[in-house]
């Protein structure tokens, strides 16, 4: 229940501030009431941290505090809802209609009763909050300032509740014989501690909670070969509540514990400056080792730097932290080594589980009858050491019978909360959530909405955060930029795991055990109700969001879904049309509707009734048309129609002045796949009104012609633009429009046919693009492309260039990915000359019918990690230069000539020596007309074919 009131109240306060700022025509009484509510919330805000802390503390038996926190949170929800309802009604009353005056009067009369109800609700909320404030006095909450002072007094190590037992303490007292899977990292730490530079050095052990950071660091810290090399040592647990003064006193107490120096008695009487000077004096001529465990504060380096002299005696500081920012901050003043802790390999995870579950019997060996069940239990732990130790410890107390283990395994989620072994696990993992600033809490909880093991597209996630109102932008940064910063902060705090392609985050997810923690917190906070089982019913009350990963029947039985801010559906089956009809037929405060990949076939005509909708994801559904009422969704920010059957966009869509992302494209994966075969959306004139657009792809411009392209000059906030079916006569207008888009980062232009020649050379002042895709015949490579210093990815297709494009592209300073496809070059030899493409990591050569030789000079492509050669029919010999690419991780070879493939056979190929250093070589051969009709085999660098 941690921070449940603070987050809700601060969010509600933000809503009130924005409402008062934007709704300048409020009735005086309504304005006064909202101002009073704002004042009351601000006065309550100062002691929210203490209220949340005491409500979450299991040792505090005062149920009244928990009730008080719950009431405050629910009042905050009511504020959000009444604002949304007020905005909906005023929108209905102010809509332009025929016979404007008569209809406006009729509309005002029609909304009088609802407005009166809203006024009464506002009055009731005001009285409720006033009562909540008055009741707070009986609990003697501390203000933030008072609580800070209290934390300082407790920095000696005693917890705020008076209990000293810390679930993390066991990590400091693990015997070396119990260690599994940390042998490699241990040797790396030994090397950094005992060898290397004479200057003081920081060794940062970084990773998510439960990876064994403290266990590893303490093991090395206590080892005999380390202790023998240092004059003095100190091991201090920092955590989230501490004072630097308290840490320094503890440090000196450990340094002097055997000598009983009189100095110790004087430390508590010294002022802060004198204390720092005394610590420096003590360490000045010693080789010291200091271990700061569990550091959270980003600027911790600044706080302790002057206490630890740089005495050139090979002194070392070890820190463990969940946050990469902490490690990075030390680099300002220290030499820093960073050890990124990883999940255990599967074989080590199994070894650790057996050692824990069968430690008192069977010599740590799993009996055959429990093997399959045990392996499934280990799989659920997802290679997280702390989870394996905790769950292994639980099973060590159970009878070694299939029946008993089956029973416990099925109840693992329930056991997490009540079993002593597992409650410590959840407490440790919960610390990462509890330590977040309030603005990141709803963002991380959003991961709990998605099903387990779901890889979430990062753009999908951050756009939903924006639509929910979690992201607070300013004049310097767009909401998208702030959202990316939030996601980056969660990654650096080791809470989120990501997949990165070409330097960009593509997908993200959280560890399953973190997700269990988040799901529990979502339930406590009424943040979201998950229906992931057919037996579950829809929650009643103030639950704000709904996640459905099972049958929709229970949802349809629910009488009222109007209180949901967001609905996410992950189930393909079920009557989606019935759900949509129900949502559109009742008043709603719905802001996010994500039904990607469901069986939806059509959208109700009254979609526009969802006035508050800011995000709608219809991608990968069977929707064919959008109703005209889409133009009434005045608050819509994201409309995702990718891989639907929508082709014609209604003219009314141009009314959506707040729309930031319009995504329309459909790929045909049946038959012979063609890059030109992907379709976009047809738009009508009037696109110039959509000035908030950040991402627009793909638009078929042959439908609107030059006039439509000229209107695009007004879309000056665009970051990504995709245009299809471009004709030669569009060239000048297109160049002029792109020149106006100063923020454009990603440009994708596709001609109407393979033979259509485009002249794109006349962009006088191009934007500093990051990604450029050109699928068109070109008379020459535009001169402005090699001048784009920020460009990281180039893809050329169908260009039929007479001159080798490599000459123009080789000196681009930041190019990391190059795709040359579909006869982009009309020559026979691709020559990668010495010294070019210094940062290129991915090279993809495909469908080049004339190329018969690839020459790679020594000193070229030195950073290349991924190479693809596909359908180059005249290329019979393997490029010898591959042998010199020592960073290559994989080569993908698809439908290449038989002579080429035979030449790299590990047993008899004369060119196998060229590629034998590459860890993985994939050889793919198509055997049917469809994209996925192929066989694949793999050559491993061990010279064995898998």
N, C-alpha and C positions, 0 to 999 in steps of 0.2 A: 504493500500500500504506500510505499515510499514516494514522497513528493506528489501525491495525488492531488492535494489541494493547491499547492503552489502553481503547478503547471496549468490546472484548469482555470484558476483565478487570473493568472497573467494572460492567458489566452483570451478570456472574457474581457479583461481590461483593454486589450488591444482591439477587440471588436468594437467596444464602446467608443474608444478614442476615434477609430476610423469612422464610425457611424456619425458621431457628432461633427467630425470634420467635413464629411461629404454631404450629409443631409442638412443643408443650410436652411431649408424651408420647413423644418419641423414645427409642429404646433408648439406654442410656448410651454404648455403644460407638459407635453411629452419631453421636450428638451430639458426642462427643469428636473423632471423625474430621472432621466438618464444621467444628468450631471450629478444628482444626489447619489445615484447608484455608484457612479465612478468614484466619488469622494469616499463612500463607505468602503468600497473594495480597496482603495489605496490605503486607508487607515488599517485595514485588516492585514494587508500584505506584509507589514513589517515583522509579524510574528508567525508567518506561515511555515518557515523552515522548522521552527521548534515544534509546531503542531504536527507537521508531517513526521518528524523524527519520532515523536512520542506515540503517534498512531501506529507507526510501523514497528515499534519496539515490543517484542513479544513479552519482555519482562514487565512492561507497564500494564497493569491490570485494569486501568481506568477505561472502561468501555465508553464512557461519556465522551472522551476525546475522539475516539473513532467515529462515534455518531456525529459529533460536531463537524469533523472533517468531511464525512459523507454528505451532510446537509449543505455544506459550503460548496462542495463540488457540484451537487445537483442544482443549486441556485445559479452557479456559473453556466451550467448547461441551459437553464431556462432563459438566461440573458441572451445567449447566442440564438436560441430558437425564436424569441420574441422579436429580435432585430430582423431575422430572416423573414418572419411572417409579415412584419411591417413593410419591408421592402417589396415583398411580393404583392401586397395589396395596393401600395402606391403605384407600382408598375401597371397593375390592371386598370387602375383609375385613370392613369395618364396616357394610356395607349392612344395613338392617333386613330380616329375612326371617321367614316363618312358621316356627314351631317354633324360635324364635330361638336358643336355646343350642346345640342339635344342629347347626343350619346354620352357626352362627358357628364352632364347633369344626372342622366340615368345611372351611369356607372358610379358616380359619387354616392347616390342614394343607395345603390346596391351594396356598397362597401361600408355604409355607416355602421351597421350592426357589428360586422367583424372588427372595425376600427374601435368601436366602443369596448368590445371584449379585450382587445389588445391593451387599451388604456387601463382597464381593470387589472389585467395581468401584470402590467408594469408597476402599478401601485402595490400589488400583492408581493412582487419580487422585492420592491424597495422595503416593505415592512419585514419581509422574511430575512433580508440581509441585515437589517437593523437589529432584529432579534438575535441572529447568529453572532453579531458583534458583541451584543450585551452578554450573551452566554459565555463568550470567550474569557471574560474576566474571572470566572470561577475556576479556570484551569491554570491561571498564573503563567501564561505563555511568556517566553523570553523573546525580546526583539532580536533581529539579526545581529545587532551590535553586542547585546548582552550574551547571546549564544556564542559569538566569536570569542569573547572573553572567557566563557566557560570552557570552550574547547582548548584555549590556551592553558588553562589551569589543569586540564586533563592530559596534556601532552606527555606526561611522564609515563604513559603507557596504559593507564587504567581506562577502560571503556566508559562511555558516558552513562551507561546503565549500571555501572558498578561491577559488572561481571568481567573478569579478566580473560576468560577462555575465548581465544580467537581461532576460528576453524582453519586458518592458514598456518597456525603454529606448528602443526605436525610436519609441514614441509621442511622445517629447520632441524628436525631430529630424525632423519631417515638414514639407516645404515647403508654403507656402500654396497653390501651384498644384495640389497633390495633394488638397486638401480637397474633398470632395463631400458635400452634404446637411447641412452645419453652418452655412449662411449665416444662417438665422434665429436660432438660439441664439447665434451669434457676435455679432450686433448687440445682442442682449439683454444679453450680458455687457459689451459696450462701454458701454452705457447705465448699468449699475450701477457700473462702475468709474470712469467719468469724470463722472457727474452724481450727483444725489441729495444725501443728508444730509452734513453736515460731520463727524458723529461716525464713529468707526471702524466699518467695516461688513464683515461676512463674506459671501462669495458661495460658496454650496455647490453644486457640480456633482455630482448624485447619479444613480446608475444601475447596472445590472448590468455585470459584466465584459465588455469588448469593444464597448461602445457609442461609445467615442471621447471619454471624459471628459478624459483627460490630453491627448490630441491637441488638443481644442478649447481647453482652458484654457491650454496652453502657446502655442498659436497667438496667442491674445489677449494673453497676458503679454508675448510678444516683439514685438508689433506696434509700429510706430514711434509711433503716436499715443498709445499707453499709456506707453511708456518716457519720452516727452517730458514727461509730466505728474507723474512721481514723482521724489522726491529720491534714494531708494535702493530697491533691489529684491533679493529673494532667492527662489530656487526650490529647494525641498528635498523629496526623496522620503522619505516617512516609513515606509510599509509596516508589517509586523507586528512586527519586532524593531528597537527603537530605545531611546535614552534621551533625555529632554528636554535633558539637558546636551549630548549630542552634537549635537542639532538646533540648539541656540542657538549653539554654536561654529561650526557650518557656516554659520549665518545671518550671523554677524559676519564670517566669512572672505569671504563673498560681498559684504557691504556694503563691506568695506575692501580688496578685492583689488587695486584700482588705486592706492590711496594708500599701501600698505605701512606702515600705522600701527604703531608699537611695541606698541600695545595687544594686537595679535594674539598676540604671543609670551607675553603674560601670561595669556591666557584659560585655558589648560590648567592653570595653577597655582591659579586661583581656586576657592574653595568655591562650592557651588551658589547660595547667597544672593547672594554678591558678583557672580556671573555674571549673574543676573537683573537686579540693580541696574545693572550696566554696560550691558546691552542696552537697558534702559529709558532710561538717560541718553542713549545714542546716538540713540534714536528720538524722544525727547521733542519736539524742535522740527523734525522732518522729516515730510514726507508720504511714507509708506512703503507699499510693496506687497510682501506676502509670500505665496508660493504653496506650500502644503503639499499635496503630491501623494500619493494613495493612503493615506488615513487610515482606520484600522480601529478604534482604541480609542474606545469610546463617550464616555469622559470626557476626551478629548484637549483639549477646550475648557478644562477646569479646569487642565490641565497647562501650558498655554502662555499663559493669559489675562494673568497679571501681567507677562509679558515685553513685552507690546505695549500701550503707553500709549494712552489715549483722549484724543488731543491736539487734536481738532476741526480737523484739517487735511485731511479727506477721505481718510484712510488706509484701505487696503483689504487684506483677507485673503481669498485664494482657497483653497478646499479641494476636492479630489476624493475621493469616497468611494463605496463600494458600499452603505453602510448609512444609511438615513434617520435612525436614532437619533443618529448622529454629528452630522448637521446640526441636528437638534432640540436637542441638548445645548447648542449654541452660543447658542441663544436666551435662555438664562439671563442672559447677560452682554453679548451683542452684538446689534446690529441685523443681521438675517439675511435675505438673499435666497436662494431655493432654485430651481435650474434642474434639473428632472427630465428627464434625457436619454431620448429615445425611439428606437425602431427606425427605420431609414430608410424613407421612402416607397418603394413599388415602383419608380418611375421613377428615383429617386436610387440605389437599390441596383443597378439595371441599369447606370447611368452609371458607378458606382464599379467594378463588375466589369470593364467594358470598358476602363476607364482602366488597370486593373492587369494584366489578361490580355493586352491588345494594346498595351502601352505602348511596346514597342520596334519595333513595326511596325504597319502599317495605320492609323496616326494615331489609335489608340485606338478604332477602329471594328470591330465584329464582322462577319466575312464572312457572307454569306447562308447558306452551307451549314452554318455552326455556330450559327446563331441559335436554333433550337428546342432544341438540346442545351444551349447556354449559358443560356437562360432557365430550363431545368430545374435546372441547377446553382445558379443564383441563388436559385431557389425553395427549394432545400435549405438555403441559408444563412439562411433566415427573416429577412432584412433586418438581420442583425447585422453592423455594419461590420467588426469584426475578422475574422469568418469570411470575409466577401467579400474582404477584402484578402489574407488568408492563402491562400485557395483560388484567387483570381485570380492571386496570385504563383506558385502551383504550376503553373497552366495556362500562365503566361507562358513557362515553361521547356520546354513540350512543343511538338511539331510541330503546326502548325495544320491537322490533317487529322481527318476524322470518326472514322477508325479509332482513332487515338491518343487522342482525347478520350473516345471511348466506353469504351475500356479503362480509362482513369484514373477516369472518372466512376463506373464500376461498382465500383471498388476504393477509393472515397473513405474508407469507414470504416476500412479497413486502413491507408491512407496517414496517417490521423490520428496513428498512433503512431510511424511511422518516417520520415516526410518532414520535412525541416528546417523548411519553411514552417509545416506544420500541427502539428508537435510543440510549437512555441512557442505556438500557439493553445490547445492542450490544457493546457499548463502554466499559462497565464494564467487559463483558466477553472477549473483545479484549485485555484488559490489561494483561491477563494471557499469551496470545500469544506474545504481544509486549515485555514482560519481559523475554522471553526466550533467551538464548545464540544462536548465529547464527546456530550452528551445530544441535540444536534441532528443529529448525523451519521447515525444510523439513520433519522431522520425524513425527511431530504432524500433518502437513498438509496431510500426507498420510492417516490419518483416514477419511478425506473427500472423498477419492476415493471410499470407501466402501459405500453401500447403508445404509440408515437410519435403526437403530436398528440391524445392522449386528454385530454378535459376531465374532470377528476376532481371529483366533488361533495365539497365540503370536509368535510361531516359524515361521509361514507363514509370519507374518508382519516383523519380524526382518531380515529374510533372504532376503526379498525384499529391505529393507533398505540397506543391504550389497551390493546387486546386483546393486543398484542405485548409489553406491559410497558415501552414506551419512556417513558411519562409517569409522572412521580413527583409525586403530589399531596400536599397537606398538609392540616392541619385547617382552614385558612382557605379553601381553594379546592377545587372538585371536579376530578376528572381532566379533564372536558370543558373547564373554564375554563383549566387549565394547557395542554391541547392547543391551544386557540385562541391562547394566548399564544405557544406554540412556532411555530405557523403564521404568526402576525403577525410574529415575529422573522425568520423566513425571508423573508417579503415585504419587510420593511424592509432586509434585507441584499441585496435585488435579485436573489434567487435564484428567486423564484416569481412568476409572472404570474397575476393573478386577474381574474375578472369580478365586478362588484359591482352588485347590484340593490337599490334602496331602502336603501342604506347597509350592506347585509350582503354578505359574501363568499359567492358561490354556487358557483363552480367555480374550479379552479386547475390550473396545469400549469407545466412548465419548458420553456425553449427547447430545441429539438432537440439543439443542440450540448452543452448542459449534460447532457442525457440520455445522450448518448454517453459523456461523462466518467463519469457515475454508473454506467452499465452496466459499464464497465471496472472501476471500483472494486468494484462488487458481485461481479464475478467474482474479483478479487484477494482479497476478504474472505470468500469463500464465503457471501455474504449472500443471493444469489438466483441461480437459474439460469433464463434466459429461453429458452423453446422457441418461437421466432417464425418458424420455417421447418420445412418437412416433413422436411428432411434432418438436422435436429438431433436428437440423442439425449438422453435424460434423464441428468443428471449423477449420478455416483456420489460417495461420500464424505460429507463433512459439510455440503454445501450446505443452508442452512436454509429456503429458500423456493423455490417453483416458480411461474413465470409462463408460462401457455400461451396463445398466440394463433394456434394452428394445429391440425392434426388431433390428436385424442386417442390415436391408435393407438400412438404411441411411448410415451406415458405408461402405457398398459395393458400394454405389453411389459415394462416395468420390473418387476423382481422384488420390489422393496421401496421403498415410499414412506413408510415409517414414521418417517423421520428429518426430515421436513418440518414446520416450525412453521406454515407458511402455504402455501396453494395458491390461486392466482388463475387463473380460466379466462375468456378473453375471446372464445372461438370459439363460434358458435351451433351449428354442426354437430357430428357425432360422437356416439358412444355414451356419453352422460353417465351413464345408469343403471349401466353397467358400471364406470365410474370410482367412483361412489358406493358400489356394492357392494364394490369392492375396498378402499376407504378404511375402511369400517365393519367389515370382516372380519378386520382385523389390528391388533395393538397399535399405538397411535399417540400422538404428542405434538402432534398438530395443534391449533393455537389459532385460526387464521383460515382460513375457507373462503368464498371469494367466487366465486360462479358466476352472478352477475347476467346476465340476458339470454341464458342458454344454452337449449338445447332440452330441459332436464330435465323429465320428466313426473311422476315419483314418487320418494319418499324411502324408503330401506330401513327395515324395521321396527326394525333394530338400530342406528339413528342414535345412541342413547344410549350406545353403546360408545365414542364419541369424547369421553371424559371431560374432556379438557383444553380442549375447544372453548369459546372465549370470544366468537367472532364468526361468524355465519353469514348470508350474504346470498343469499337465494333470489329476490330481486325480479325481476320481468319474466320469470319462467319459467312453465311450465305446470303447476306443482305444484298439486294439488287438496286434499290432506289432509296432516296431520302425524301421525307415529306417536306412540303413547302413550309410547314410550321417550324422547321429548324431555324428559320430566320428570327423566331421569337426568343431564342435562347441567348439573350443579350449578355449574359455573363460567361458564355462558353469561351474557354481558353484553348482546349485541345479537342480536336475531332480526328480520331484515328480510324481510317477506312482502309488500311493496307490489307491486301489479299482478300478483299471482299469483291463482289461483282458490281459495285457501284462505278459507273462510268460517267454519267451525266450528273453534274451537280446543279441543283436548282438555283435560279437567279437570286432567291432570297438569302442565300448564304453570304452574299456580299454585305448584308446588314450587320454581320457579326464583327463589330469594331474592336472587341476585346480579344478576338481569336488570335492565338499566338502560334498554334501548330495545326496545320492542315495537311494531313498525310494520306495520299491517295495513290496506290499503285497495285498492279496485279501481275504476277509472273505466271507464265504458262510453262509448267514443268513436264507437260506431256509432249511426246514426240521430240523432234530435234529442237533443242533449246536454243533460242536466239536472243542475243542481248537487245535486239531491236523489237523483239516480240513482247516485251513488258509494256503493259498499257498504263496510262495515267488517267487523270480526271479532266473532263471538259468543263470549262468555266465560262460564264457569261461576262459581258462588259460590266464594269462597276467594281472590279477587283481593287481599284485604287483606294477604295474606302477602308480596306482592311490593313490599316497602317501599323497595327500592333504585331503583324505576322513576324515570327522569328524563323519558322521552318515551313516551307511550301514545296512539296514534291508529291507526285510528279504532275505537271500540267501539260496537256496536249495543246500546243499553241497553234497548230494549223486550223483549229476550230475558230479561234478568235482573231488570228492573224496579227498583223503589225500593230493594230490599235490596242489589242490586249497586251502585247509586249511593252508598248509605250506607257500603258497605265502602270506597269510594274515599276517604273521609275520612282513612283511614290512610295514603294515598299522599302523604305530606307533602313528599317531595323532587321532586315533579313539576315540570318546566319547561314541558312542552307536553302538552296534553290535547285530544283530538278525540273528540266524542261524536256518534253518529248515531241516527236514529229515536227522537228524544226526544219524549215525550208531555207533555200539559199537567199530568197528575198527578205528573210527576217534578220539577216546578218547585222546590218547597220543599226537597226532598232535594238537588237539584243545587246550589242556592244555598248550602246549609249545607256541602256538600262542598268547593265552590270556596273558601269563606271560610277553610277549614283549610289550603289549599295556598298558603302564604305565599311560595313561591319561583316560583309559576306565572308564565310570561312569555307564553305563547301559548295562547289558548283558542278552540276552534272548536266551535260547537254547531249542530247541524242537526236540524230537526224531522222527524217521521215523514211529514208531508205539508205541502203549501203552505198548507192551511187550518188547520193545528193552531196554536192560539194558546198562546204560552208567556209566563208571567209570571216574569221574571228580576229583578224590582225589589228583592227582599228580601235581597240580599247586603249585610250590615251593614258588613263590613270587607273590601272586595275586595283581592286581591293587586295589586301594581303591574305590571299587564300591559303588554307591549310591542306585542302583536298580538292583535286581537279579530275573529273572524269569526262573525257570527250569521246563520243561514239559517233564519228562522222568522217567523211572523206575530206581531207585537207590538202590544199595545194602546197602549203608549207606549214611548219610548226610555228604558231604565233610567236612573234619576237618577245612579247611580254612574259611568257611562261618562264624562261630561264632566269628572269629577274625577280621572281617571287622567292625571296629569301626565307620565308616562313613555311613554304610548301613542304609537307611531309609525305604526301601520297599523290602519285600521278597514275592514271589509267588511260591508255590510248587504244582505241579500237576502230577498225575499218579506215584508218587514216590514209593508207596507200602512199606514205611519204617517200619521195625519191631520195631524200638525204637521210642518212642514218641519224635517228633522233638521239642516240646515245651521246653524240658529240655535243649537242646543245644542253643535255640534261646532266652530264657527268659532274659538273662543278657546283651543283645546287647544294648549299651547305647543310640543309636539314632534311633532305630526302631520305626516308627510311623504307618506303614501299614503292615499287615500280612494277606495273602490269602492262605488258605490251601484247595485245591480243588481236586476233581476227585481221591478219594482214595489215597491221598498222604500218608496216615497212615493206616497201616494194623491192628491196635488195636481197642479196644472197648471203652476205656475211654480216654477222653482228660482232663488232670488235669492241671489247671493253678495254680501253687503253689505260696505260699505267697511271696510277694516282687518282683515278676517278671514283665516284660513288663511295666516299669514305664512311658515310653513316648508314648506307643502305643495308637493311636487315632482311627484307623480303623481295625476291625477284620472281616474277611469274611470267613465263613466255608461253603463249598458247595460240594455236591455229595460225601459224606463220608458214604459208604454203611454199614460199620461195627460198626461205632461209635453209642453207645446206651446211653452214659452218658457224660455230660460235668460238671466238678467240678471246681468252681472258688473260691479259698481261699480268705478270708478277707485280704485286703491290696494288691490285685492284680488288674491289669487293671484299675487303679484309674483315668487315663487320657482318657479312652475310650469314644469316642463321637458317633461312628457309628458301628453298629453291624449287620451283615447279616447271617442268617441261611437259607440254601436252600438245599432242596432235601437230607435230612439226615433221611432216612426211619425208622431207629431203634430208633431215639430219640423221646420219647413220653412225657418226662417231661421237663418243663422249668427250665434251670439252676438257682438255687436259688441265686447265687452270683450276678445276674443282679440287684437285689434289692439294692446292695451296691455301684453300679456304678452311682454316683450322677452327673457325667458330660455327661451322655448319652443324645444325641439329637434325635436319631432315631434308630429304629430297623426295618429291612426288613426281612420279613418271607415269603419264597416262596416255594410252593409245599411241605410243611411239613405234617406229619401225622395228621389225623383228630383229634386224642386225644390231640395232642400238641396245635392245633389251638383252639379247644373248651375250653381248660383249661385257656385261657387268655381272654375269652369272658367277657366284662365288666359287664354283667348282671348275668351270672351263672357260670363263670369260677373260679375254686378253686385256680388258680395261678395268677389271675388278679392282686393281690396285689404286685406281684413281678415286674410287668412292668408298674404299673399305674403312676409312677413318670416320665416316659419317655414321652417327649412332643409329639412325633409322632411314631406310630407303623403301618407299612404298611403290609398288608396281601395279598399276590398275589397267585392266583390259575390258572394254565394253563388249557386251554380247547381245544387246537388244536395242530397240529404238528409243527407250525412255531414259531419262537422266540417271536413274538409279539402277539401271541394268548393267552391272559390271562385276567382274571378279577382281580380287585384290590379294596380293601376297607381299610379304615383308622380308627384307634383308636386314639383319642386325649387324652391327659393327663387329660382333664376335665371330663373324664369318659363317654363322649358322643361319639357315633360312628357317623362319618360323611358320 
